[in-house]
Amino acid sequence: MRRRAALLGALLALALPATPAHAGRWLAGDVHVHTTFSHDSYGGPGDDNTGPEDAFALGHSVRSQFAVAATRGLDYLAITDHNDIRSQSDPGFGAHGVVPVPGYENSLEGHAQMLGARRIYRNGDGSPKAVRRTAARLRASPDRGVFQVNHPAEGSTDFPDDQDWGYGYRVRPDTVETLNISRLYQPPFPSASSNDDAVRYWEGWLDRGKRVAATGGSDNHFVSTTAIQGVGQPTTWIRARDRSRRAVLEGLRAGRTFISSQPPALGGARIFLKADPNRDGRYDAMVGDTIAPRSPLRVRVQGAPGSFLRIITDGGRQASRPVLVRGGHFEHRLRLPRGATWARAEVFDPDAAKDRGVVCDDAFGSATTYCRNQLLVMAMTSAIYADRARPGHSRGFSRGAGPFPAR
C-alpha cells in the first residue's frame, strides 16, 4: 500500500507543472531620483545645504516624488540623494503605495548608485581596489545591495577619452545606467548624458564576458523639469517575484530588466526578449538567462506601432536589418546569430543619425554629440547570454514570464 501510494505521488509530481523559478510580474519604477536632501536641490527656507540664491533649483520632497511616481503608474521608487540617506527616515518614504527602495548616489571618480543601501559605506582612498571592496560589502551586507555605474558618459563628447566614470573597467558593477535623463538632452546641454556612449560602455562589459544589467534613471532633481524629465522618464522595468524591495533588488541582480523612455501612465513602449533554448516551441528563457548558442529568439513589443525593432549582439553589431513594428502588439522571431555570446533588443525611431553625422560631425563633433548619437530610442532590454559550455539557464526560468501567454 505504501509503495503504491509513493508511486502515485511520483506520477502526480511528474504530471503537475513545476513552480517557475523566476515567476512573478514586471514592476515599473525609477532607480535614480533625488530630493531636497541632495546638495544641489533647494528645499526652501531652512534648507541646510542650499540657500535662497538657489531658489531656481527648487526640488521635490520625498513625499512629492512618491506622489509623482504613483500618478505615473510606477510600482517602486529608489530615492538616491548624493551621499545622503535621510530620505529613508522621512515620513513620505514609501507614500502612495509605491514600494520604497533605499540607496544613495556615491561620489567617486564618477557616480555610483548604492541601491539597497541603508547606511553610508566607506570608500577608503577611492582607488579601484577600495571601490571594489565597497561594492563587495554592499552586495554581501544584509542590505543585499546592487552596485551601479551612473551616467558613465555624462558630459562626454570624446568617449572614451573623457569618460566620466574614471574607473573604466577596473571596477565591475552589477548594473549600468544606459539611459540617463533623456536622449534628447545631449552634451554640452546642461544636465545631459551621451547615452549612446553609456550603452557602448555597458556593452564593453558584455563583450568581456561579464553579466551586467542595463537600467535607466530620470536623475530628477528639480520641480521645474518634472514634466519632461520627471520620475519614470525613463522607467526601468524589473521582473520580480513579488512587489517588494527585496524582490526589486533581486531582479536587478539577476539582470531581468528592460527600459522604457516613458512611464506606464504616459504610454511608454514595452519590449520582451525571450528564448527557446530547448527548441521545443516554448520560449521559457529570458533576459539574464544563459542559453545554448543559436537558440531561437522571440521579441514582443507593446505600444510602439510604426517604430523599428533591432537585435544587437557582440561588438554592438546588428544581428539583422531592423524590422518595422506593425501594430500595438508585435512579435518577431529569429535565431541567435552564429558566434554571438549575448544579445539584446531595442525599439527605435529613425532620426537621420547618419545624415546628421555627415553634415556636422566634422565641424562640431568635438563640442557636442547631437551630430551622431541616436536620439529616439523608445525601449531596450538587458542581455540574454549564450554559452556552449553552460546550455540552459543561469538562475532558473519560468514559462510565460512576460505579459503574454506561453506557447
DOVEX-257564 format. One record per residue (C-alpha): residue number from 1; chain; x, y, z. Coordinates in steps of 0.25 Angstrom, whole numbers. Layout:
! residues N
<node seq="NUM" mol="A" u="X" v="Y" w="Z"/>
...
//
This chain:
! residues 407
<node seq="1" mol="A" u="0" v="0" w="0"/>
<node seq="2" mol="A" u="11" v="10" w="4"/>
<node seq="3" mol="A" u="19" v="6" w="-9"/>
<node seq="4" mol="A" u="6" v="9" w="-17"/>
<node seq="5" mol="A" u="4" v="22" w="-11"/>
<node seq="6" mol="A" u="18" v="26" w="-13"/>
<node seq="7" mol="A" u="17" v="22" w="-28"/>
<node seq="8" mol="A" u="4" v="30" w="-29"/>
<node seq="9" mol="A" u="11" v="42" w="-22"/>
<node seq="10" mol="A" u="23" v="42" w="-32"/>
<node seq="11" mol="A" u="13" v="41" w="-44"/>
<node seq="12" mol="A" u="5" v="53" w="-39"/>
<node seq="13" mol="A" u="18" v="61" w="-37"/>
<node seq="14" mol="A" u="22" v="58" w="-52"/>
<node seq="15" mol="A" u="8" v="62" w="-57"/>
<node seq="16" mol="A" u="8" v="75" w="-49"/>
<node seq="17" mol="A" u="15" v="87" w="-55"/>
<node seq="18" mol="A" u="28" v="91" w="-47"/>
<node seq="19" mol="A" u="27" v="104" w="-39"/>
<node seq="20" mol="A" u="34" v="115" w="-48"/>
<node seq="21" mol="A" u="48" v="118" w="-43"/>
<node seq="22" mol="A" u="46" v="133" w="-47"/>
<node seq="23" mol="A" u="31" v="134" w="-46"/>
<node seq="24" mol="A" u="25" v="148" w="-43"/>
<node seq="25" mol="A" u="22" v="160" w="-50"/>
<node seq="26" mol="A" u="28" v="172" w="-57"/>
<node seq="27" mol="A" u="30" v="184" w="-48"/>
<node seq="28" mol="A" u="31" v="198" w="-53"/>
<node seq="29" mol="A" u="40" v="209" w="-46"/>
<node seq="30" mol="A" u="51" v="218" w="-45"/>
<node seq="31" mol="A" u="65" v="215" w="-39"/>
<node seq="32" mol="A" u="71" v="229" w="-39"/>
<node seq="33" mol="A" u="63" v="240" w="-33"/>
<node seq="34" mol="A" u="67" v="252" w="-24"/>
<node seq="35" mol="A" u="60" v="260" w="-13"/>
<node seq="36" mol="A" u="63" v="273" w="-6"/>
<node seq="37" mol="A" u="73" v="265" w="3"/>
<node seq="38" mol="A" u="83" v="266" w="-9"/>
<node seq="39" mol="A" u="93" v="277" w="-8"/>
<node seq="40" mol="A" u="89" v="282" w="-22"/>
<node seq="41" mol="A" u="74" v="283" w="-19"/>
<node seq="42" mol="A" u="67" v="295" w="-12"/>
<node seq="43" mol="A" u="57" v="291" w="-1"/>
<node seq="44" mol="A" u="53" v="305" w="3"/>
<node seq="45" mol="A" u="56" v="313" w="16"/>
<node seq="46" mol="A" u="63" v="305" w="26"/>
<node seq="47" mol="A" u="70" v="296" w="15"/>
<node seq="48" mol="A" u="83" v="292" w="21"/>
<node seq="49" mol="A" u="91" v="290" w="8"/>
<node seq="50" mol="A" u="86" v="301" w="-1"/>
<node seq="51" mol="A" u="81" v="316" w="1"/>
<node seq="52" mol="A" u="71" v="325" w="-5"/>
<node seq="53" mol="A" u="81" v="328" w="-17"/>
<node seq="54" mol="A" u="78" v="314" w="-21"/>
<node seq="55" mol="A" u="63" v="316" w="-22"/>
<node seq="56" mol="A" u="63" v="313" w="-37"/>
<node seq="57" mol="A" u="67" v="299" w="-33"/>
<node seq="58" mol="A" u="55" v="296" w="-25"/>
<node seq="59" mol="A" u="54" v="281" w="-22"/>
<node seq="60" mol="A" u="44" v="271" w="-18"/>
<node seq="61" mol="A" u="41" v="266" w="-4"/>
<node seq="62" mol="A" u="41" v="251" w="-2"/>
<node seq="63" mol="A" u="26" v="250" w="-1"/>
<node seq="64" mol="A" u="24" v="258" w="-14"/>
<node seq="65" mol="A" u="34" v="249" w="-22"/>
<node seq="66" mol="A" u="26" v="237" w="-18"/>
<node seq="67" mol="A" u="13" v="245" w="-21"/>
<node seq="68" mol="A" u="18" v="247" w="-36"/>
<node seq="69" mol="A" u="22" v="232" w="-36"/>
<node seq="70" mol="A" u="8" v="228" w="-33"/>
<node seq="71" mol="A" u="1" v="237" w="-43"/>
<node seq="72" mol="A" u="11" v="231" w="-54"/>
<node seq="73" mol="A" u="7" v="217" w="-51"/>
<node seq="74" mol="A" u="21" v="213" w="-44"/>
<node seq="75" mol="A" u="21" v="201" w="-35"/>
<node seq="76" mol="A" u="35" v="205" w="-28"/>
<node seq="77" mol="A" u="44" v="217" w="-26"/>
<node seq="78" mol="A" u="58" v="218" w="-22"/>
<node seq="79" mol="A" u="62" v="231" w="-15"/>
<node seq="80" mol="A" u="77" v="233" w="-17"/>
<node seq="81" mol="A" u="82" v="246" w="-11"/>
<node seq="82" mol="A" u="96" v="250" w="-12"/>
<node seq="83" mol="A" u="103" v="243" w="-1"/>
<node seq="84" mol="A" u="91" v="244" w="8"/>
<node seq="85" mol="A" u="81" v="234" w="13"/>
<node seq="86" mol="A" u="72" v="244" w="21"/>
<node seq="87" mol="A" u="60" v="241" w="11"/>
<node seq="88" mol="A" u="59" v="227" w="18"/>
<node seq="89" mol="A" u="54" v="233" w="31"/>
<node seq="90" mol="A" u="45" v="243" w="24"/>
<node seq="91" mol="A" u="30" v="241" w="27"/>
<node seq="92" mol="A" u="28" v="241" w="12"/>
<node seq="93" mol="A" u="37" v="230" w="9"/>
<node seq="94" mol="A" u="28" v="219" w="2"/>
<node seq="95" mol="A" u="16" v="228" w="2"/>
<node seq="96" mol="A" u="4" v="226" w="-8"/>
<node seq="97" mol="A" u="6" v="211" w="-9"/>
<node seq="98" mol="A" u="19" v="211" w="-16"/>
<node seq="99" mol="A" u="30" v="202" w="-12"/>
<node seq="100" mol="A" u="42" v="210" w="-6"/>
<node seq="101" mol="A" u="56" v="205" w="-10"/>
<node seq="102" mol="A" u="67" v="211" w="-1"/>
<node seq="103" mol="A" u="80" v="215" w="-6"/>
<node seq="104" mol="A" u="89" v="227" w="-9"/>
<node seq="105" mol="A" u="98" v="233" w="-20"/>
<node seq="106" mol="A" u="112" v="231" w="-17"/>
<node seq="107" mol="A" u="122" v="242" w="-21"/>
<node seq="108" mol="A" u="135" v="235" w="-26"/>
<node seq="109" mol="A" u="143" v="237" w="-39"/>
<node seq="110" mol="A" u="129" v="238" w="-45"/>
<node seq="111" mol="A" u="116" v="234" w="-39"/>
<node seq="112" mol="A" u="112" v="220" w="-34"/>
<node seq="113" mol="A" u="98" v="216" w="-29"/>
<node seq="114" mol="A" u="97" v="209" w="-16"/>
<node seq="115" mol="A" u="84" v="202" w="-18"/>
<node seq="116" mol="A" u="78" v="196" w="-5"/>
<node seq="117" mol="A" u="88" v="203" w="4"/>
<node seq="118" mol="A" u="82" v="207" w="17"/>
<node seq="119" mol="A" u="95" v="213" w="22"/>
<node seq="120" mol="A" u="107" v="221" w="16"/>
<node seq="121" mol="A" u="118" v="212" w="12"/>
<node seq="122" mol="A" u="133" v="216" w="14"/>
<node seq="123" mol="A" u="140" v="217" w="1"/>
<node seq="124" mol="A" u="154" v="217" w="6"/>
<node seq="125" mol="A" u="165" v="224" w="-2"/>
<node seq="126" mol="A" u="155" v="224" w="-14"/>
<node seq="127" mol="A" u="165" v="215" w="-22"/>
<node seq="128" mol="A" u="159" v="204" w="-31"/>
<node seq="129" mol="A" u="163" v="193" w="-21"/>
<node seq="130" mol="A" u="156" v="201" w="-10"/>
<node seq="131" mol="A" u="143" v="203" w="-18"/>
<node seq="132" mol="A" u="143" v="188" w="-21"/>
<node seq="133" mol="A" u="143" v="186" w="-6"/>
<node seq="134" mol="A" u="132" v="196" w="-4"/>
<node seq="135" mol="A" u="123" v="189" w="-15"/>
<node seq="136" mol="A" u="126" v="175" w="-9"/>
<node seq="137" mol="A" u="122" v="180" w="5"/>
<node seq="138" mol="A" u="109" v="185" w="-1"/>
<node seq="139" mol="A" u="106" v="172" w="-8"/>
<node seq="140" mol="A" u="109" v="164" w="4"/>
<node seq="141" mol="A" u="102" v="172" w="15"/>
<node seq="142" mol="A" u="88" v="170" w="20"/>
<node seq="143" mol="A" u="84" v="181" w="10"/>
<node seq="144" mol="A" u="88" v="171" w="-1"/>
<node seq="145" mol="A" u="90" v="183" w="-10"/>
<node seq="146" mol="A" u="93" v="186" w="-24"/>
<node seq="147" mol="A" u="105" v="194" w="-29"/>
<node seq="148" mol="A" u="102" v="202" w="-41"/>
<node seq="149" mol="A" u="111" v="211" w="-50"/>
<node seq="150" mol="A" u="103" v="224" w="-53"/>
<node seq="151" mol="A" u="103" v="232" w="-66"/>
<node seq="152" mol="A" u="117" v="227" w="-70"/>
<node seq="153" mol="A" u="118" v="238" w="-81"/>
<node seq="154" mol="A" u="110" v="249" w="-75"/>
<node seq="155" mol="A" u="117" v="261" w="-81"/>
<node seq="156" mol="A" u="126" v="253" w="-91"/>
<node seq="157" mol="A" u="127" v="258" w="-105"/>
<node seq="158" mol="A" u="140" v="249" w="-107"/>
<node seq="159" mol="A" u="137" v="236" w="-101"/>
<node seq="160" mol="A" u="144" v="228" w="-96"/>
<node seq="161" mol="A" u="156" v="238" w="-95"/>
<node seq="162" mol="A" u="148" v="247" w="-85"/>
<node seq="163" mol="A" u="139" v="236" w="-79"/>
<node seq="164" mol="A" u="132" v="241" w="-67"/>
<node seq="165" mol="A" u="133" v="228" w="-60"/>
<node seq="166" mol="A" u="148" v="229" w="-56"/>
<node seq="167" mol="A" u="150" v="214" w="-53"/>
<node seq="168" mol="A" u="147" v="209" w="-66"/>
<node seq="169" mol="A" u="147" v="194" w="-66"/>
<node seq="170" mol="A" u="154" v="193" w="-53"/>
<node seq="171" mol="A" u="142" v="192" w="-44"/>
<node seq="172" mol="A" u="131" v="183" w="-49"/>
<node seq="173" mol="A" u="117" v="188" w="-46"/>
<node seq="174" mol="A" u="104" v="179" w="-45"/>
<node seq="175" mol="A" u="97" v="189" w="-54"/>
<node seq="176" mol="A" u="100" v="201" w="-63"/>
<node seq="177" mol="A" u="91" v="213" w="-65"/>
<node seq="178" mol="A" u="90" v="213" w="-80"/>
<node seq="179" mol="A" u="79" v="223" w="-81"/>
<node seq="180" mol="A" u="80" v="235" w="-72"/>
<node seq="181" mol="A" u="70" v="247" w="-73"/>
<node seq="182" mol="A" u="66" v="247" w="-88"/>
<node seq="183" mol="A" u="74" v="244" w="-101"/>
<node seq="184" mol="A" u="68" v="258" w="-106"/>
<node seq="185" mol="A" u="78" v="264" w="-96"/>
<node seq="186" mol="A" u="92" v="263" w="-101"/>
<node seq="187" mol="A" u="105" v="269" w="-97"/>
<node seq="188" mol="A" u="108" v="280" w="-95"/>
<node seq="189" mol="A" u="94" v="283" w="-91"/>
<node seq="190" mol="A" u="93" v="285" w="-76"/>
<node seq="191" mol="A" u="89" v="272" w="-69"/>
<node seq="192" mol="A" u="91" v="263" w="-81"/>
<node seq="193" mol="A" u="97" v="250" w="-84"/>
<node seq="194" mol="A" u="103" v="243" w="-96"/>
<node seq="195" mol="A" u="94" v="231" w="-95"/>
<node seq="196" mol="A" u="100" v="224" w="-107"/>
<node seq="197" mol="A" u="114" v="224" w="-101"/>
<node seq="198" mol="A" u="107" v="219" w="-88"/>
<node seq="199" mol="A" u="102" v="207" w="-96"/>
<node seq="200" mol="A" u="116" v="205" w="-102"/>
<node seq="201" mol="A" u="122" v="205" w="-88"/>
<node seq="202" mol="A" u="111" v="195" w="-84"/>
<node seq="203" mol="A" u="113" v="186" w="-96"/>
<node seq="204" mol="A" u="128" v="186" w="-93"/>
<node seq="205" mol="A" u="125" v="178" w="-80"/>
<node seq="206" mol="A" u="117" v="168" w="-88"/>
<node seq="207" mol="A" u="128" v="167" w="-99"/>
<node seq="208" mol="A" u="137" v="164" w="-87"/>
<node seq="209" mol="A" u="128" v="152" w="-83"/>
<node seq="210" mol="A" u="122" v="159" w="-71"/>
<node seq="211" mol="A" u="108" v="158" w="-67"/>
<node seq="212" mol="A" u="103" v="173" w="-65"/>
<node seq="213" mol="A" u="89" v="178" w="-66"/>
<node seq="214" mol="A" u="84" v="191" w="-72"/>
<node seq="215" mol="A" u="76" v="201" w="-65"/>
<node seq="216" mol="A" u="70" v="215" w="-68"/>
<node seq="217" mol="A" u="68" v="227" w="-58"/>
<node seq="218" mol="A" u="62" v="240" w="-59"/>
<node seq="219" mol="A" u="72" v="246" w="-49"/>
<node seq="220" mol="A" u="61" v="257" w="-46"/>
<node seq="221" mol="A" u="66" v="268" w="-36"/>
<node seq="222" mol="A" u="56" v="279" w="-39"/>
<node seq="223" mol="A" u="41" v="282" w="-39"/>
<node seq="224" mol="A" u="43" v="291" w="-52"/>
<node seq="225" mol="A" u="48" v="279" w="-60"/>
<node seq="226" mol="A" u="37" v="269" w="-55"/>
<node seq="227" mol="A" u="28" v="270" w="-67"/>
<node seq="228" mol="A" u="39" v="265" w="-77"/>
<node seq="229" mol="A" u="49" v="259" w="-68"/>
<node seq="230" mol="A" u="42" v="255" w="-56"/>
<node seq="231" mol="A" u="41" v="241" w="-49"/>
<node seq="232" mol="A" u="39" v="230" w="-59"/>
<node seq="233" mol="A" u="45" v="237" w="-70"/>
<node seq="234" mol="A" u="52" v="227" w="-73"/>
<node seq="235" mol="A" u="45" v="215" w="-66"/>
<node seq="236" mol="A" u="53" v="203" w="-62"/>
<node seq="237" mol="A" u="44" v="190" w="-63"/>
<node seq="238" mol="A" u="49" v="179" w="-54"/>
<node seq="239" mol="A" u="44" v="165" w="-53"/>
<node seq="240" mol="A" u="41" v="162" w="-39"/>
<node seq="241" mol="A" u="36" v="150" w="-30"/>
<node seq="242" mol="A" u="27" v="160" w="-23"/>
<node seq="243" mol="A" u="24" v="174" w="-20"/>
<node seq="244" mol="A" u="35" v="177" w="-10"/>
<node seq="245" mol="A" u="48" v="184" w="-8"/>
<node seq="246" mol="A" u="56" v="171" w="-7"/>
<node seq="247" mol="A" u="50" v="165" w="-20"/>
<node seq="248" mol="A" u="53" v="178" w="-28"/>
<node seq="249" mol="A" u="68" v="177" w="-23"/>
<node seq="250" mol="A" u="68" v="162" w="-27"/>
<node seq="251" mol="A" u="62" v="165" w="-41"/>
<node seq="252" mol="A" u="73" v="175" w="-43"/>
<node seq="253" mol="A" u="84" v="165" w="-39"/>
<node seq="254" mol="A" u="78" v="155" w="-48"/>
<node seq="255" mol="A" u="78" v="164" w="-60"/>
<node seq="256" mol="A" u="63" v="163" w="-62"/>
<node seq="257" mol="A" u="61" v="178" w="-67"/>
<node seq="258" mol="A" u="57" v="186" w="-79"/>
<node seq="259" mol="A" u="56" v="201" w="-80"/>
<node seq="260" mol="A" u="45" v="210" w="-86"/>
<node seq="261" mol="A" u="47" v="224" w="-89"/>
<node seq="262" mol="A" u="33" v="228" w="-83"/>
<node seq="263" mol="A" u="26" v="222" w="-71"/>
<node seq="264" mol="A" u="13" v="214" w="-72"/>
<node seq="265" mol="A" u="3" v="225" w="-70"/>
<node seq="266" mol="A" u="10" v="233" w="-81"/>
<node seq="267" mol="A" u="9" v="221" w="-91"/>
<node seq="268" mol="A" u="23" v="216" w="-90"/>
<node seq="269" mol="A" u="27" v="205" w="-100"/>
<node seq="270" mol="A" u="30" v="191" w="-94"/>
<node seq="271" mol="A" u="39" v="180" w="-100"/>
<node seq="272" mol="A" u="41" v="166" w="-96"/>
<node seq="273" mol="A" u="53" v="157" w="-101"/>
<node seq="274" mol="A" u="51" v="142" w="-99"/>
<node seq="275" mol="A" u="58" v="130" w="-104"/>
<node seq="276" mol="A" u="55" v="115" w="-107"/>
<node seq="277" mol="A" u="68" v="108" w="-103"/>
<node seq="278" mol="A" u="62" v="94" w="-103"/>
<node seq="279" mol="A" u="55" v="97" w="-117"/>
<node seq="280" mol="A" u="42" v="91" w="-112"/>
<node seq="281" mol="A" u="34" v="103" w="-116"/>
<node seq="282" mol="A" u="33" v="109" w="-102"/>
<node seq="283" mol="A" u="40" v="122" w="-100"/>
<node seq="284" mol="A" u="44" v="120" w="-86"/>
<node seq="285" mol="A" u="57" v="127" w="-84"/>
<node seq="286" mol="A" u="58" v="142" w="-83"/>
<node seq="287" mol="A" u="68" v="153" w="-81"/>
<node seq="288" mol="A" u="78" v="150" w="-70"/>
<node seq="289" mol="A" u="78" v="135" w="-74"/>
<node seq="290" mol="A" u="89" v="127" w="-81"/>
<node seq="291" mol="A" u="84" v="119" w="-93"/>
<node seq="292" mol="A" u="91" v="110" w="-104"/>
<node seq="293" mol="A" u="97" v="116" w="-116"/>
<node seq="294" mol="A" u="88" v="118" w="-128"/>
<node seq="295" mol="A" u="75" v="117" w="-119"/>
<node seq="296" mol="A" u="62" v="123" w="-125"/>
<node seq="297" mol="A" u="59" v="137" w="-120"/>
<node seq="298" mol="A" u="45" v="144" w="-119"/>
<node seq="299" mol="A" u="43" v="158" w="-117"/>
<node seq="300" mol="A" u="30" v="164" w="-113"/>
<node seq="301" mol="A" u="27" v="179" w="-114"/>
<node seq="302" mol="A" u="15" v="187" w="-108"/>
<node seq="303" mol="A" u="11" v="201" w="-110"/>
<node seq="304" mol="A" u="21" v="205" w="-122"/>
<node seq="305" mol="A" u="14" v="203" w="-135"/>
<node seq="306" mol="A" u="22" v="209" w="-146"/>
<node seq="307" mol="A" u="35" v="209" w="-139"/>
<node seq="308" mol="A" u="46" v="199" w="-143"/>
<node seq="309" mol="A" u="52" v="187" w="-135"/>
<node seq="310" mol="A" u="66" v="182" w="-136"/>
<node seq="311" mol="A" u="75" v="172" w="-129"/>
<node seq="312" mol="A" u="89" v="176" w="-124"/>
<node seq="313" mol="A" u="100" v="165" w="-122"/>
<node seq="314" mol="A" u="115" v="165" w="-119"/>
<node seq="315" mol="A" u="122" v="177" w="-122"/>
<node seq="316" mol="A" u="110" v="186" w="-123"/>
<node seq="317" mol="A" u="106" v="180" w="-137"/>
<node seq="318" mol="A" u="92" v="178" w="-142"/>
<node seq="319" mol="A" u="88" v="163" w="-144"/>
<node seq="320" mol="A" u="80" v="167" w="-156"/>
<node seq="321" mol="A" u="73" v="178" w="-163"/>
<node seq="322" mol="A" u="63" v="186" w="-154"/>
<node seq="323" mol="A" u="48" v="181" w="-155"/>
<node seq="324" mol="A" u="36" v="190" w="-155"/>
<node seq="325" mol="A" u="27" v="189" w="-143"/>
<node seq="326" mol="A" u="14" v="186" w="-148"/>
<node seq="327" mol="A" u="3" v="189" w="-138"/>
<node seq="328" mol="A" u="1" v="191" w="-123"/>
<node seq="329" mol="A" u="5" v="176" w="-120"/>
<node seq="330" mol="A" u="16" v="172" w="-129"/>
<node seq="331" mol="A" u="24" v="159" w="-130"/>
<node seq="332" mol="A" u="37" v="156" w="-137"/>
<node seq="333" mol="A" u="45" v="143" w="-137"/>
<node seq="334" mol="A" u="59" v="140" w="-141"/>
<node seq="335" mol="A" u="71" v="131" w="-137"/>
<node seq="336" mol="A" u="83" v="135" w="-129"/>
<node seq="337" mol="A" u="94" v="139" w="-139"/>
<node seq="338" mol="A" u="105" v="129" w="-140"/>
<node seq="339" mol="A" u="117" v="132" w="-131"/>
<node seq="340" mol="A" u="108" v="142" w="-122"/>
<node seq="341" mol="A" u="111" v="142" w="-107"/>
<node seq="342" mol="A" u="100" v="152" w="-104"/>
<node seq="343" mol="A" u="88" v="159" w="-110"/>
<node seq="344" mol="A" u="79" v="170" w="-106"/>
<node seq="345" mol="A" u="67" v="176" w="-113"/>
<node seq="346" mol="A" u="64" v="191" w="-116"/>
<node seq="347" mol="A" u="52" v="199" w="-121"/>
<node seq="348" mol="A" u="55" v="212" w="-128"/>
<node seq="349" mol="A" u="50" v="222" w="-138"/>
<node seq="350" mol="A" u="59" v="227" w="-149"/>
<node seq="351" mol="A" u="65" v="240" w="-147"/>
<node seq="352" mol="A" u="75" v="243" w="-158"/>
<node seq="353" mol="A" u="87" v="240" w="-149"/>
<node seq="354" mol="A" u="96" v="236" w="-161"/>
<node seq="355" mol="A" u="92" v="249" w="-168"/>
<node seq="356" mol="A" u="94" v="257" w="-156"/>
<node seq="357" mol="A" u="108" v="251" w="-155"/>
<node seq="358" mol="A" u="111" v="254" w="-169"/>
<node seq="359" mol="A" u="106" v="269" w="-168"/>
<node seq="360" mol="A" u="112" v="273" w="-155"/>
<node seq="361" mol="A" u="121" v="263" w="-148"/>
<node seq="362" mol="A" u="134" v="268" w="-154"/>
<node seq="363" mol="A" u="131" v="283" w="-151"/>
<node seq="364" mol="A" u="124" v="281" w="-137"/>
<node seq="365" mol="A" u="127" v="267" w="-133"/>
<node seq="366" mol="A" u="137" v="271" w="-122"/>
<node seq="367" mol="A" u="127" v="281" w="-116"/>
<node seq="368" mol="A" u="114" v="272" w="-116"/>
<node seq="369" mol="A" u="109" v="258" w="-118"/>
<node seq="370" mol="A" u="96" v="263" w="-125"/>
<node seq="371" mol="A" u="102" v="261" w="-138"/>
<node seq="372" mol="A" u="104" v="246" w="-137"/>
<node seq="373" mol="A" u="96" v="240" w="-125"/>
<node seq="374" mol="A" u="83" v="233" w="-127"/>
<node seq="375" mol="A" u="72" v="242" w="-121"/>
<node seq="376" mol="A" u="59" v="233" w="-122"/>
<node seq="377" mol="A" u="61" v="220" w="-115"/>
<node seq="378" mol="A" u="47" v="216" w="-109"/>
<node seq="379" mol="A" u="51" v="204" w="-101"/>
<node seq="380" mol="A" u="63" v="194" w="-99"/>
<node seq="381" mol="A" u="65" v="181" w="-92"/>
<node seq="382" mol="A" u="77" v="176" w="-83"/>
<node seq="383" mol="A" u="84" v="164" w="-90"/>
<node seq="384" mol="A" u="82" v="149" w="-91"/>
<node seq="385" mol="A" u="95" v="141" w="-91"/>
<node seq="386" mol="A" u="99" v="129" w="-99"/>
<node seq="387" mol="A" u="110" v="119" w="-95"/>
<node seq="388" mol="A" u="112" v="106" w="-101"/>
<node seq="389" mol="A" u="119" v="100" w="-88"/>
<node seq="390" mol="A" u="107" v="104" w="-80"/>
<node seq="391" mol="A" u="94" v="102" w="-88"/>
<node seq="392" mol="A" u="81" v="105" w="-80"/>
<node seq="393" mol="A" u="78" v="115" w="-70"/>
<node seq="394" mol="A" u="87" v="122" w="-60"/>
<node seq="395" mol="A" u="77" v="126" w="-50"/>
<node seq="396" mol="A" u="65" v="117" w="-54"/>
<node seq="397" mol="A" u="53" v="121" w="-63"/>
<node seq="398" mol="A" u="38" v="121" w="-64"/>
<node seq="399" mol="A" u="28" v="119" w="-75"/>
<node seq="400" mol="A" u="21" v="131" w="-79"/>
<node seq="401" mol="A" u="29" v="141" w="-71"/>
<node seq="402" mol="A" u="25" v="153" w="-79"/>
<node seq="403" mol="A" u="10" v="158" w="-80"/>
<node seq="404" mol="A" u="7" v="149" w="-92"/>
<node seq="405" mol="A" u="3" v="135" w="-90"/>
<node seq="406" mol="A" u="13" v="124" w="-92"/>
<node seq="407" mol="A" u="13" v="115" w="-105"/>
//
